[in-house]
Structures are given as structure tokens and as C-alpha cells.
Amino acid sequence: QGQHFAMAGAKLHPGILFPVTIGDGGLGEPYIMSSFGHFHTAFPHITNFLPILVWNGYSQEHHSMVSTKTNEAMIQYWEGNSFEEVILVNAKDFDDTNQPGDYVDSTQFSFKNRLEFVQELLAATHQAAQSALGGKLTVLIVKQLKGAGVHKRGAKSHNLYPGDNTEKDYIVSALQERALTPEGWQLVRTNFERAAGGPASGHVVTEKELPVPELGQLPLTEYPVKGDKKVATTAMGELIVHVGKTDPNFLLTNADGNAASGINNVNIGLKILHPTPDEDYFQGPQGQVYEPLSEDACAGLAAGLALFGARTLWCSYESFAINGLPIWQTVTQAMAELRRPTPSTITLFTAGALEQGRNGWTHQRPEIENYFAAMMRNGNIFPLFPCDANSIQVCYEWALGTKNKGITITASKSPLPVRTTLDQTRQALQDGGIILHETEGKQKVVFAVIGDMPLIPTFEAALELEDEGIGVRIVSVINPRRLYRPTDVAWETCTEKDSHFLDDVGFDRLFAGDALIGITGGASALLEPVMLRSTCKRDTFAWKRGETASSAGEIMAYNGLRAENLAKRAEELLGR
């Protein structure tokens, strides 16, 4: 994860070096070299980040999978991945104690050789720093046995375990063997005090808020309610282009899928970032659309830039977003306690499971929404579910005005009915939802619907129920986090606090009735706030499992999201 922050910092702050340490275990991950490669292809002139590989032969619990590489093979590995300057410092070259194996402990050397080894490290670090700042993609590799300088060697040194205390002989001997004079420790302290020019609080770029340009009035387009069907993502795309043209630091990331997500207008307006100009694909070296085929690279750079103070948007097919989610969650956690305001990290997830019948269950993973549902309790996480092309514009407008939050916008890429005005969604962002339809009858059933496409069978079910004299209220749940109670969410511990939750009066206005059915084409956990607070008879309809089908309607039917099923269950809850 650190490499994403290093590359983000390097992009925003030319001339400042951003080192990042990587271990044997980390190097075994597929993401490491992939993300470096994607970034270097897109930004060949940004080299002021410096990976430092601590190559020590072990990972957390055993010999590392790269421990068998020769020095030459390791150098070739980095060179083969576009690193121009590969600097290797090998502790074994300074060993005067005849330690066995390729990985040795420099603290066992004679004092003279220990100093020579450290001197070589300092010189190599200086050389690597100057190389990286000078325009060469550079890596510094330090080869030394894991555990050098501590109480155990190899993977056993990775943690302090229960019982590791100063009463254990191996702890005592480690302290004795590494003991320094008071003057020696003072020199260590002085070095740390002077490193990087002084105290980090006064020099580190992440301690200061990065200025961002004002966006001005967003070019919102209000489509007529009940007019022609519109693609929500395309409507949002026009706003994205405005943001990019106004803010030169803005970057949109997507794993090669803007056109397939209904936002090819973003490619046209902001251009795909690639060293090969090609107007057929709207790409060129000055673009603001970063499209490597790696969700980790996309999520990592977008979230990292947001953490460092820039505006970004990570776009993904919902089914593949899970591959980039860990770094995004890390950043949202950091933002919750950050000492400075920073633009929220915003995502657009589309091509949801209901739209992926043709591809089947390899492209149907709405279960990720349960992950977002759990994160809502973090205090700064807001999953948004706009109900149409007007709604999505207001959701993005609101997200752009927030700080230190993680905001997911989930919408279909299919043409769908326009059901709301812009102002209705503005109110829904405060209240959690908006009433789309209401009729009276002898009894009242409430449908709490998350998402745009599930509204189709819901409105069909309403007609059936109304024919039976049953009143129906359809509520589009757009901002479910507002529907929790204040005590459900850790908002108080966030630096940029958002303490607004819908009160009981407002909740009853939306959801009180004789029966309530929560409906979503995705994961059911997002309905938890409604189910927690509702006191009437209630049930849920949600995603169960994927299948190959020819239409969204077939997928919904496969999961029980059919009008007749909704109407039948409503009647059962009403005692009919």
C-alpha cells in the first residue's frame, strides 16, 4: 500500500523524494511491480519515488519465495521491469565472521566492518536518491538477514510474541550485544532530528492541506421527470469532464472500462493517459484518465492522491472493485483521523450484477455492497444509490463538496426512467431517501428500495396492490447512512464530523406503515438501517446468486425480484 502513497506524492510534488520500503513478502505480491509498471508507462517523467527493497530472505512465517534468487537474477528482475538504476548493497560483502548462507547479520561483524557497511549504505542511499530525483526509475536493494539487530533471526523476528520480555535470556542478550554508549545514542538521536531537514511536522507534505481550484457551478442537466429514459453514468460523465478541465490535478482511474461503463464522454473530454497518441481511442500522453487493467493500480493511485489532497474518481465495474478495495478502505480509515481536510475519495461503481446477465456469475459480485454496508458504521463512509440520471448528478455534486470521506456511487449504465428532480435528491441526501410514489388505501405497504433498476418491478407490484385497494409508498433509499441512529456509527471520532441522522419523525414519514419490504438488487446488509428502526411487519428481497441470462429482468426474476412476488409478500405481511 505504501507504494501507492509514494507514487501519489511524487506526482503531486515534483522535486521531493518519496521513498517506500518493500520486503520479501511484499515483492511476492503480483501488485507491486504491476503498479510500478503501469505508473511508469503513464508518467515516464515522474521518478521521484524510491522503492527500497529490504531483501532479507524471509517473509512473515517462513523463507520468502524470492530468497532463492541470485543477486544477478534480482537485478535483472528489476531491470526487466523498466528500472534504469538498480543499486544493490549486500551485507555479505562485508562479513568478516564467516556466517553461513547468502543472508548475513551485519551486527555480528567487527566494529570496523559494521561501519564500512553502514558507510556503503549511506553512499548508496545518496546515489539512489539523486538518481530518482534526476529522472531515472531507481530501486535501492539492501540484502541482509531478517532480524539483524533484534532478538531473533529469520521469520521468528517478525513479531514480538506473548512472553517476549526482559526476563528472557534472548531479549537480555540482544540488548547487551547491541548496547551503545550514551554518546552513541545521542548521535543516533541527532541524526533522526536532522533527517529530512528537521521535524516531520514542519517538512512533510502530508502535514499541509494541498490547495485545489474552485470548481465553480457544475453544469448540471435537469432531465424532465417521466421524459425519455437516460443513462445515469453518462450524465455524471459530463460533470466529471468539467471537474477535470477545471482542476489539472484531477485524475479518473478505471481498469480499461470507461466506454463500457457509459462514460466514454469522459474519455473524449479528458483523454486516456497513454504515451501512444491515438485519436481512435481518445488517448494521448497528456490525458487525465488512467486506465491500466489493474483495480489495485486504479484504486491505489486514486485513493492515494485523494489522501495527499487531490481530487480523484475511481471507477470500476462493481464485480471487479473487490480487487482494489483494500487500499481504498485503508485510505478511508486514514481520512477519518487525518489532522487536515482533504477531498473525499469518491468512486463510481457500475455494470452491476443485474446488468451482467450475458457474462454470468464471473461478472456478478454485488456482495461487495455488504462490505460498504459494514463500513457505514466507520463514521465517514457514505454509499450512495442514485435512482436516475438527475439523482446521480446531485450525488456527485454533494460528494465533491465533502472532506475526508469515502463515498461510493453505485448506478446502472442502462437507459432508465427519470423519476426525480435535482432538488428531490438534494433532500434525499439529507433524509436518506425520497418518496417516489404514494397512494392511500385501507392498509399501507412501504417499499424501501435501494438502487435504480429494482424500482421497475417495485412500481409494477404497486399497481397490483393498488388494484386490491392497498395503499403503497415507494421510497428510494439514496443515502442509507443517514438512516442509522447516531449511536450506531463512529462519527464522533472522525476529524471531519458528520453527525446528521434522520430523526424518528422523519423516519416515520418515510417508512411508517402497516408493512415494509426492503428491496435491493444487491446485498441485503445495506437495508440494515431501515430494518433496525422499523417497527412494523417487514421483510427483505435481495440478491441471492448469479446466473447467465439475457436480460436484467431475467436476473431479477432468478433472484425473486418479481412484481408478483413483491405483491404476494406484501399481502401476506398485511394478513390478507
C-alpha positions in Angstrom: 0.0 0.0 0.0 2.9 2.3 0.7 4.0 2.3 -2.9 0.7 3.9 -3.9 1.3 6.7 -1.5 4.8 7.2 -2.7 3.7 7.4 -6.4 0.8 9.8 -5.5 3.2 12.0 -3.5 5.7 12.0 -6.4 3.0 13.1 -8.9 1.8 16.0 -6.8 5.2 17.2 -5.5 7.9 17.2 -8.2 11.4 17.6 -6.7 10.5 15.9 -3.4 11.6 12.3 -2.9 9.1 9.8 -1.7 10.9 6.6 -0.5 8.9 3.4 0.2 10.2 0.2 1.8 9.2 -3.2 0.4 10.0 -6.6 1.9 10.5 -10.0 0.5 6.9 -10.9 1.2 5.6 -7.8 -0.5 7.7 -8.4 -3.5 6.0 -11.7 -3.9 2.6 -9.9 -4.4 1.6 -9.5 -8.0 0.6 -5.9 -7.5 4.0 -4.4 -6.7 5.7 -4.5 -10.0 2.5 -4.2 -11.9 1.6 -0.9 -10.3 5.1 0.5 -10.8 5.0 -0.5 -14.4 1.6 1.0 -15.1 2.6 4.2 -13.4 5.9 4.5 -15.3 4.2 3.9 -18.6 1.7 6.6 -17.9 4.0 9.1 -16.2 7.5 8.3 -17.6 9.0 11.6 -16.3 7.8 11.1 -12.7 10.6 9.2 -11.0 10.9 11.0 -7.6 9.7 7.9 -5.7 12.3 5.4 -4.4 11.4 1.8 -3.6 13.8 0.3 -1.1 13.8 -3.4 -1.1 14.8 -4.9 2.2 15.8 -8.3 0.9 16.3 -10.5 3.9 15.4 -14.0 2.8 12.2 -14.3 4.9 8.6 -13.3 4.9 6.4 -13.4 8.0 6.4 -17.1 8.7 8.9 -18.8 6.5 11.7 -18.4 3.9 10.4 -15.9 1.3 9.6 -17.1 -2.2 12.3 -14.7 -3.6 15.0 -16.0 -1.2 16.4 -18.4 -3.8 17.1 -15.6 -6.4 20.7 -14.8 -7.1 21.9 -11.2 -6.9 22.1 -11.2 -10.7 18.6 -12.5 -11.1 17.2 -9.9 -8.6 18.9 -7.1 -10.5 17.6 -8.4 -13.8 14.1 -8.7 -12.4 14.0 -5.0 -11.7 15.8 -4.1 -14.9 13.3 -6.2 -16.8 10.5 -4.1 -15.3 11.9 -0.8 -16.6 14.1 0.2 -13.6 17.1 2.0 -15.1 19.2 2.2 -11.9 19.3 -0.8 -9.7 21.6 -0.4 -6.7 22.4 -3.5 -4.5 24.2 -3.3 -1.2 25.0 -6.8 0.1 25.9 -7.3 3.7 27.8 -10.5 2.9 30.4 -8.4 1.1 31.4 -7.0 4.5 31.2 -10.2 6.5 34.4 -11.0 8.5 32.7 -13.6 10.8 32.2 -16.4 8.2 28.4 -16.5 8.6 26.8 -19.3 6.5 24.3 -18.7 3.8 23.5 -15.8 1.4 21.9 -13.6 4.1 24.0 -12.4 7.0 23.7 -10.2 10.1 25.8 -7.1 9.9 25.6 -6.6 13.7 27.8 -9.6 14.1 30.7 -8.0 12.1 33.7 -6.4 13.6 33.1 -2.8 14.5 35.3 -1.7 11.6 33.3 -3.7 9.1 30.0 -2.6 10.6 31.0 1.0 10.0 32.1 0.2 6.4 28.8 -1.5 5.7 26.8 1.5 7.1 29.0 3.9 5.1 28.3 1.9 1.9 24.6 2.1 2.7 24.7 5.8 3.2 26.6 6.3 -0.1 24.2 4.0 -1.9 21.2 5.7 -0.5 22.5 9.1 -1.6 23.2 7.8 -5.0 19.8 6.3 -5.3 18.1 9.5 -4.1 20.0 11.6 -6.6 19.2 9.1 -9.4 15.5 9.1 -8.6 15.3 12.9 -8.4 17.4 13.1 -11.6 14.8 11.4 -13.8 15.8 7.7 -13.6 13.5 5.0 -12.3 15.6 3.7 -9.4 15.5 1.0 -6.8 17.8 0.5 -3.8 18.2 -3.1 -2.6 19.6 -3.9 0.8 20.4 -7.6 1.3 20.8 -8.6 4.9 19.4 -11.3 7.2 16.0 -10.7 8.6 16.2 -9.9 12.3 19.6 -8.3 12.2 19.9 -6.2 15.4 17.0 -7.7 17.3 16.4 -10.7 19.5 15.9 -13.5 16.9 16.8 -14.2 13.3 14.7 -15.1 10.3 10.9 -15.2 10.3 10.9 -15.6 14.1 12.0 -12.0 14.4 8.9 -10.7 12.6 6.8 -10.2 15.8 7.1 -9.8 19.5 5.1 -12.7 20.9 3.5 -13.2 24.4 6.3 -13.8 26.8 8.9 -11.8 24.9 10.1 -9.6 27.8 13.3 -8.5 29.6 13.2 -11.6 31.7 14.0 -13.8 28.7 17.7 -14.5 28.1 17.5 -13.9 24.3 16.0 -10.4 25.0 18.6 -9.6 27.5 21.5 -10.8 25.3 20.1 -8.9 22.3 20.1 -5.7 24.3 23.6 -6.3 25.7 25.1 -7.2 22.3 23.6 -4.0 20.7 24.4 -1.7 23.6 25.8 1.7 22.7 27.4 4.4 24.9 25.2 7.3 25.9 27.2 9.4 23.4 26.4 6.9 20.7 22.7 7.0 21.4 22.9 10.8 21.4 24.4 10.7 17.9 21.5 8.4 16.8 19.0 10.9 18.2 20.8 13.8 16.5 20.7 12.0 13.1 16.9 11.4 13.5 16.3 15.0 14.5 18.2 16.4 11.4 16.9 13.8 8.9 14.9 15.4 6.0 15.7 18.9 7.3 14.1 18.7 10.7 10.9 17.6 12.5 8.4 15.9 10.2 5.6 18.1 11.3 7.3 21.1 9.7 8.5 19.5 6.5 6.3 16.5 5.4 3.9 17.5 2.7 1.1 15.4 4.2 1.0 17.8 7.2 -0.3 20.6 5.0 -3.5 21.0 3.0 -3.0 20.9 -0.7 -4.7 23.9 -2.4 -7.3 22.9 -5.0 -9.0 25.2 -7.5 -12.6 26.2 -7.1 -14.9 24.2 -9.4 -17.5 26.9 -9.8 -21.0 25.9 -10.9 -21.2 22.4 -12.1 -23.0 22.0 -15.4 -26.0 20.1 -14.1 -28.6 19.0 -16.6 -32.1 18.5 -15.2 -33.9 16.0 -17.3 -37.7 16.1 -17.3 -39.4 13.6 -14.9 -41.1 10.8 -16.9 -39.4 12.0 -20.1 -37.1 10.0 -22.2 -35.0 7.3 -20.5 -31.4 8.4 -19.7 -28.2 6.7 -18.8 -27.2 7.9 -15.3 -23.4 7.3 -15.7 -23.3 9.3 -18.9 -25.0 12.2 -17.1 -22.4 12.1 -14.4 -19.7 11.9 -17.1 -20.4 15.4 -18.2 -19.7 16.6 -14.6 -16.5 14.6 -14.5 -15.2 16.3 -17.6 -16.0 19.7 -16.0 -14.0 18.8 -12.9 -11.1 17.6 -14.9 -10.9 20.7 -17.1 -11.1 22.9 -14.1 -8.7 21.0 -11.9 -5.5 20.0 -13.6 -4.5 17.6 -10.8 -7.8 15.7 -11.2 -7.4 12.1 -12.2 -10.0 9.5 -13.1 -8.9 5.8 -12.9 -10.7 2.8 -14.4 -9.4 -0.6 -15.3 -9.9 -0.2 -19.0 -13.7 0.3 -18.8 -14.9 3.9 -19.2 -16.6 3.3 -22.6 -18.1 0.0 -21.3 -19.4 1.9 -18.2 -21.4 4.5 -20.2 -18.8 7.3 -19.6 -17.0 7.4 -22.9 -17.7 11.1 -22.8 -15.0 11.3 -20.2 -12.5 9.7 -22.5 -13.5 12.2 -25.2 -13.3 15.1 -22.9 -10.3 14.3 -20.7 -8.4 11.7 -22.8 -6.9 8.4 -21.8 -3.4 8.8 -20.5 -1.0 6.8 -22.7 2.3 7.5 -24.4 1.0 6.4 -27.7 -1.3 9.1 -29.2 -4.4 7.6 -31.0 -7.5 9.6 -31.6 -9.5 6.5 -32.4 -9.3 5.7 -28.7 -9.1 9.3 -27.4 -5.7 8.6 -25.9 -2.5 10.7 -25.5 0.4 11.5 -23.2 -1.4 14.4 -21.5 -4.7 12.7 -20.5 -6.4 12.7 -17.2 -7.9 9.2 -17.5 -5.7 6.5 -16.0 -6.7 3.1 -17.4 -4.4 0.2 -16.6 -6.0 -3.2 -16.4 -5.5 -3.4 -12.6 -8.0 -2.5 -10.0 -5.3 -2.2 -7.4 -3.4 0.3 -9.5 -6.5 2.2 -10.2 -7.8 2.3 -6.6 -4.4 2.8 -5.2 -3.5 5.9 -7.2 -6.9 7.5 -7.0 -7.2 6.9 -3.2 -3.5 7.8 -2.6 -3.9 11.1 -4.5 -7.1 11.9 -2.5 -5.2 11.2 0.7 -2.5 13.6 -0.4 -5.1 16.3 -1.1 -6.1 16.0 -4.8 -9.5 15.3 -6.4 -9.9 11.9 -8.0 -12.5 9.4 -9.0 -12.0 5.6 -9.1 -14.4 4.0 -11.5 -15.0 0.3 -11.7 -17.3 -2.5 -12.7 -18.9 -3.4 -9.4 -17.9 -7.1 -10.0 -14.2 -6.3 -10.0 -14.0 -3.5 -7.5 -13.1 -6.0 -4.8 -9.6 -6.3 -6.3 -8.9 -2.7 -5.4 -10.9 -2.3 -2.2 -8.2 -2.9 0.4 -6.2 0.2 -0.4 -9.4 2.3 -0.7 -10.5 1.1 2.8 -7.1 1.9 4.2 -7.3 5.4 2.9 -10.8 6.0 4.2 -9.6 4.9 7.7 -6.7 7.3 7.5 -9.0 10.1 6.4 -11.2 9.5 9.4 -8.4 10.6 11.7 -6.4 12.8 9.5 -5.2 16.1 11.0 -6.1 18.1 7.9 -9.0 18.3 5.5 -8.6 16.5 2.2 -11.0 15.8 -0.7 -13.1 12.7 -0.1 -12.1 9.6 -2.0 -15.0 9.1 -4.4 -15.9 6.0 -6.5 -18.3 5.2 -9.3 -19.4 1.5 -9.5 -21.5 0.4 -12.4 -22.3 -2.5 -14.6 -23.9 -4.1 -11.5 -24.9 -7.7 -11.3 -28.4 -7.1 -12.7 -26.7 -5.7 -15.9 -24.3 -8.7 -16.3 -26.7 -11.5 -17.3 -24.7 -12.1 -20.6 -21.4 -12.5 -18.7 -22.9 -14.6 -15.9 -21.5 -15.0 -12.4 -17.9 -14.2 -13.4 -19.2 -10.6 -13.5 -21.8 -10.7 -10.8 -20.4 -9.8 -7.4 -22.9 -7.4 -5.7 -21.8 -8.9 -2.3 -19.3 -6.1 -2.2 -22.2 -3.9 -1.1 -22.2 -5.8 2.2 -18.7 -4.6 2.7 -19.8 -1.0 2.2 -22.7 -1.6 4.5 -20.3 -2.7 7.2 -18.1 0.3 6.6 -21.0 2.7 7.0 -20.5 2.3 10.8 -17.0 3.7 10.5 -18.4 7.2 10.6 -17.1 8.6 7.3 -18.4 6.2 4.7 -21.4 7.0 2.6 -22.6 4.5 0.0 -24.9 6.4 -2.4 -27.5 4.8 -4.7 -28.9 7.4 -7.1 -32.2 6.4 -8.6 -31.8 8.1 -12.0 -29.8 10.4 -14.2 -30.8 13.5 -12.3 -30.1 11.9 -9.0 -26.6 10.8 -9.8 -25.6 14.3 -10.8 -26.6 15.6 -7.4 -24.9 12.7 -5.6 -21.6 13.6 -7.3 -22.1 17.3 -6.7 -22.6 16.6 -3.0 -19.6 14.2 -2.8 -17.3 16.9 -4.4 -18.2 19.2 -1.6 -17.2 16.9 1.2 -13.9 16.3 3.0 -12.3 13.2 4.5 -15.0 10.7 3.5 -15.3 7.6 1.4 -18.2 7.9 -0.9 -19.3 5.2 -3.3 -21.8 6.0 -6.1 -23.4 2.9 -7.5 -25.6 3.2 -10.6 -26.6 1.3 -13.7 -25.3 2.0 -17.2 -28.6 1.2 -18.9 -31.2 3.8 -20.0 -33.7 4.1 -17.2 -36.7 6.3 -16.4 -36.1 9.7 -14.8 -38.1 9.7 -11.6 -36.8 12.7 -9.6 -35.8 16.3 -9.8 -32.4 17.6 -8.7 -33.9 19.1 -5.6 -35.5 15.8 -4.6 -32.1 14.1 -4.4 -30.6 17.0 -2.5 -33.3 16.4 0.1 -32.7 12.7 -0.1 -29.0 13.1 0.7 -30.1 14.7 4.0 -33.0 12.5 4.8 -31.6 9.2 3.5 -34.4 8.7 0.9 -37.2 10.2 -1.1 -40.8 9.2 -1.6 -41.2 8.5 -5.3 -44.8 7.3 -5.2 -47.6 7.2 -2.6 -51.3 6.2 -2.7 -53.8 5.6 0.0 -55.8 2.6 0.9 -57.3 0.6 3.7 -53.7 -0.5 4.6 -50.3 0.9 3.7 -47.3 -1.1 2.5 -44.0 0.6 2.2 -41.3 -0.4 -0.3 -37.8 0.8 0.7 -35.8 0.4 -2.5 -32.0 0.6 -2.9 -30.8 1.1 -6.5 -32.3 2.2 -9.7 -33.2 -1.0 -11.6 -35.1 -2.7 -8.7 -37.6 0.2 -8.9 -39.0 -1.4 -12.1 -40.6 -4.5 -10.5 -41.5 -2.4 -7.5 -43.7 0.0 -9.5 -45.3 -3.0 -11.2 -46.0 -4.5 -7.8 -47.6 -1.2 -6.7 -50.1 -1.4 -9.5 -51.2 -4.9 -8.5 -51.6 -3.9 -4.8 -53.4 -0.7 -5.6 -55.9 -2.7 -7.7 -56.6 -4.6 -4.5 -57.3 -1.3 -2.6 -53.9 -1.4 -0.8 -52.1 1.9 -0.3 -48.4 1.9 -1.5 -45.5 4.1 -0.7 -42.3 3.7 -2.7 -39.2 5.2 -1.1 -35.9 5.4 -3.0 -33.1 4.9 -0.4 -30.3 7.0 -1.7 -28.1 7.7 1.3 -28.7 4.8 3.8 -26.1 6.0 6.3 -28.4 8.8 7.2 -31.0 6.2 8.3 -28.8 4.8 11.1 -29.1 6.1 14.7 -26.3 8.4 15.9 -25.2 5.6 18.4 -24.8 3.1 15.5 -22.0 5.0 13.9 -18.5 6.1 15.0 -18.9 9.6 13.6 -17.7 11.3 16.9 -14.1 10.0 16.4 -13.8 11.4 12.8 -11.9 14.7 12.4 -14.4 15.9 9.8 -17.5 15.0 11.7 -20.9 14.4 10.0 -23.4 14.0 12.8 -26.6 14.2 10.8 -29.0 11.3 11.0 -32.7 11.2 10.2 -34.8 11.6 13.4 -37.7 9.4 14.4 -40.3 11.8 13.0 -38.5 11.9 9.6 -38.0 8.2 9.6 -41.7 7.5 10.3 -42.7 9.9 7.5 -40.7 7.8 5.0 -41.2 4.3 6.4 -44.1 4.0 8.8 -46.9 1.8 7.5 -48.7 -1.5 8.1 -45.9 -3.5 6.4 -42.5 -2.7 5.0 -40.5 -4.5 2.4 -36.8 -3.7 1.7 -35.7 -4.3 -1.8 -32.3 -4.2 -3.4 -30.7 -5.8 -6.5 -27.6 -6.1 -4.5 -26.6 -7.1 -1.0 -29.2 -7.0 1.8 -26.9 -5.5 4.6 -27.5 -2.0 3.2 -31.1 -2.3 4.3 -30.0 -2.8 7.9 -30.6 0.8 9.0 -34.2 0.6 7.8 -34.8 -2.8 9.3 -33.3 -1.8 12.7 -35.6 1.2 13.1 -38.8 0.0 11.6 -41.4 -1.5 14.0 -43.9 -2.8 11.5 -44.0 -6.3 10.0 -41.2 -6.4 7.5 -39.2 -8.5 5.1 -36.4 -8.1 2.5 -35.9 -9.1 -1.1 -32.2 -9.0 -2.2 -29.6 -10.7 -4.4 -29.1 -14.4 -3.8 -26.9 -15.8 -6.6 -25.8 -15.0 -10.1 -26.7 -16.8 -13.3 -26.3 -16.3 -17.0 -29.3 -14.7 -18.6 -30.3 -12.5 -21.5 -31.7 -9.5 -19.6 -31.8 -7.7 -16.2 -35.4 -8.8 -15.8 -34.4 -12.4 -16.0 -31.7 -11.9 -13.4 -34.1 -10.2 -11.1 -36.6 -13.0 -11.6 -34.0 -15.6 -10.8 -33.4 -13.8 -7.5 -37.1 -13.5 -6.7 -37.3 -9.8 -7.6 -40.5 -10.1 -9.5 -43.6 -7.9 -9.2 -45.9 -10.8 -8.3 -43.5 -11.9 -5.6 -43.3 -8.5 -4.0 -47.1 -8.0 -4.1 -47.7 -11.5 -2.7 -45.4 -11.0 0.2 -46.9 -7.6 0.9 -50.3 -9.1 1.2 -49.0 -11.8 3.5 -47.5 -9.2 5.8 -50.7 -7.3 5.8 -52.6 -10.5 6.9 -54.5 -10.9 3.6 
